[in-house]
């Protein structure tokens, strides 16, 4: 065999090996990061924040509690697909008993994870799990029909950081994926620079990120949304300031 032909064969063999290795690295199924089995639960510490109204500075009031999501059965959706029923429990802290307050549904379509709550369906995870891969996670939401949900428009879910270890409440988690869901600002965000005691600039700020751990599910969520409504110079006693809310979930326990 001549040297040029031998070199070409070796190069082609190495290229095939490299391709196979790359393909294998992106074939993780969404079920690895969102396991759905009856009896599985995750418990979270939750910090809920709301802006204090009628201030030009963003000052947040906070409330702490705990929630637990437990998969306790199966059901079928309106397309006759098998999903899992989730009961959401609430308590102030570990000295109180759990109280059911919500239900939800999760479904693995084979290549995506759909999560439904309050008649709103989200596409939480999508294959392939690959850096910078993006999708419209709010595609099923009726965001055009009501002002209450317009802030959920144009969310571009994107895999940001893959296979990163994180620490939550002294829990070390070896491998997580980060889904950057949105980070949108409209208008000037600083409203403390007043003119004659007034700030006439309208603004909004929307931010959301979630992290999923292999073999566990959702372990971290940080969401924040606010609107600044400026004061009316002609009617100075009208309401003005920030409205909105924020939620931070941090896993403290799971099975």
N, C-alpha and C positions, 0 to 999 in steps of 0.2 A: 504493500500500500504506500502510495506516495505521501510525502510529508504534508502538502497542502490539503489533501482530502482528509487525512488523519486529524489535522488541526480543525477543520470544519466540523467533523463528527464530534470531537471533544467539546467544541464550543457549543454546538447544538444541544448536546447532552446536558451541559451545565445550565444552559438557558431553560430547558424543560424542568430541571430540578428546582431552579429559582422560582419559576412560575408556580409549580406545585406548592412550594413552601408559602408563597404569598397568598395563593387562593385559600389554603388551609387556615391562614391567620384571620380571615374575614368571614369564616363560615359559622361563627357562633350563632346559635338560634336565639331569638328573643326570649324563649322560655328559660334560658340560663339566667337572665336578669329579671324575670318576672314569673317565678314558678307559681302555678295554680294547682293547689291540692287542698282538699277539704280538711279543715282543722288548722291550717297555717294561719298564723297571726303575726302582726308587727305592731309594736307599741311606740308611740312618739311623745316627746315633749314638744309642746306647741307654744309659740309666742305669737299672739295676735296684737297688731298695732293699728291705731286709728289716729289721724291727724287731729290736733286741737283746732277747732274752727275759729274764724275771725282773728287770725294772726297772719302776718306776712312772712314770718319765719316758719319753717317746717318743724313743728314740735309734735312728737308722737307720744300718745298714751298707750300703755301696753297692758296686756292681760295674759296670764300664764295658765295653762291647763294641760291635760293629757288626753290623747285619743288612741284607740286601738282598732285596727282593721283586722277582722277575722273572717276567713272564708268558711261558710257554714252550710253550703249546699250548692246545688246546680239548678239551672233554669235555661229556657230557650228564649232567644230574642225574637223580634218580629220577622226575621228572615229564617227562623227555625234552626238557628245555630246554637250549639251547646255552649253555655257560659257558666260563670261561677258567681253565686250570690255572696255579697260581702255585707256584714253588719258592722257599722261604725259605732263604737262605744265611746262614752265621754266620762271624765271625772276630773275634779280639780287637782288631785294629787293622789299618791299611793295610800293615803289614810281614808280615802273615800271608795265606795263601791262603784263598779262600772254601771253606766246607764245607757241603754241603746238610744241613739238619737238620729240615726241616718241609715240608709241602705245604698248599696252601689252594686255594680256588675262589672266583671272583667272577662274578657274573651280573647283567646288566642286563635287568630284566623289561619295560622300556619306560617305567616310571614310578618304579622303585625300584632300588637297588643292594643285592644280597644278597651277603654274605661268609661263607663257611663254613670252619671250621678245627676240628680235633679233634672232629668230629661235632656241632659247635655252629654254628647259623646265625644271623647277625645281619642286621638291616635297617639298613644304614649311612646311606643317603640316600633321601629321598622327595621326589617332586614334589607340590605346587609348592615351589620354593625361595623361601621367603617368611619375613620376620622374624616370630618367635614361633610359627611353625608347628611342631607337635609330633606325635609318633607313638611307638608302643611298639616300640622297636628290638630288644627281646629277646623278642618275641612267640613265636618258635619255640623258645626254650630250655626245657628240662625242669627248671625251677627248683624245682618242688614235690617232686620225687622224691628229692632228695639234699641233705644239709646243705651239701655242697661248693659248690653253686651258688645257694643261697638268697639270697645277697647280690646276685644279678643280677635279683631280682624288682623290679617296679614302677619300672623305669627309663623316664623320660619324655624321650626325645630331643627337643631343641628347637633350632631355628635361632636363634642368639643374635646374632651380628654378621655382616653380609653385606658383601661387597666391601671388606674391610679389608686394607690392606697390612701385612705383618709382615716382620721380619728374623730369620732363623735361621742361626746359624753364618756370619755375614757374607753370607748370601744374601738379597737383597731380593726379596720376592715381592709383586707388585702387587695381586693380588686373591685373597682367601680368604673362605671361609665357616666359621663356628664352629658346631659341634654340641655343645651342653651336654647330656651324656648323663645324668648323675646327680650329686647333691650331697646325701647323706643322712647324718645323724648320729643315733645312738640313745644316750641316756644322757649323763652329764657327761663331757666330754672331758679334763678336767684331773684326773689321778690322783696328783698330788704332794702334795695336802693330806691327810696321813694321820692316822688316829686310833689311838693306841697302836701305831704302826708298821704299820697295815693300811689298805688301801683295799678296801672291799667292794662297790664299784660296778662293774657290767658296762657296757661301751660298745662301739659299733662306729662306723666312719667309712668312707664309701664316696664316692669322687669320680672322675669321668671326663669328659674333654673331648677332642674331636678337631677338627683344622682341615684343610680341604681347599683346594687351590689350583686355580684354573681352568687347564685344560690339563695338569695334573700329576697330581693325586690327593691322597692323604693325605700331609701334610707335617709334622704335629705331633700327638702324642698324649700325654696326661698322665693316668695312672690310678693310684689309690691306694686300698687297702683294708686295714683293720686291725680286729682285735678285741682288747679288753682283758679278760682273764680275771682277776678279783680273787683274792687269796690267801684260803685257808681258815683261819680263826682256830683251828679245832679241829685242823687238820693243817698247821702252819706250814711244813713242808718240802715241801708239794705245789708243783707248778709254778704259776707265776702270771706275769702280764705280757702284753705285746703279741705277737700273731702277725699275719701278713698279708704283703703285698708291694706294691710299686709299680713302675711302668714309665713312663719318659719317652722318647718317640721324637722326634728332630729330624732332618729331612732334611738331608743334606750333598751329595747328588748325584742326578741323574736324567737321563733322555734323553727 
